[in-house]
Amino acid sequence: MSIRVGLDAYRVDGVHGYFDYEHKQSQPFIVSVRVDLINDVHDEALSSTVDYGLLQKAVDVVVLESKPIRLIEKMAVNIAEFIRNNVEVETIFVRIEKPDAPLPHPGGLPFIEYTWNRME
């Protein structure tokens, strides 16, 4: 049996980005986090699963409470590390979209995706 718990399209504003000017004014980041549980859920106990609030807290700690991060790839790794340090899961998937990323011209939605697997 496989159970996935997630938080999709959580919008947070942060001062992250490669360029120094991105550290001066907030911009939106749309974050989706999914985890595959390592164990079965028992007796409808929250302690046997992952609370959605923990996923939101992982994003908040990294995007809202950390110093500026230049690469959103690093943001994704940090979110996964926060989750790993707080619960045992099989897989962690993080997608970060950066709709206001500096591009040569309008168009497209920049994003990164990161997956961590316990077996790797």
Secondary structure by P-SEA (a helix, b strand, c coil): cbbbbbcccbbbbbbcccccccccbbbbbbbbbbbbbccccccccccccccaaaaaaaaaaccccccccccaaaaaaaaaaaaaacccccbbbbbbbbccccccccccccbbbbbbbccc
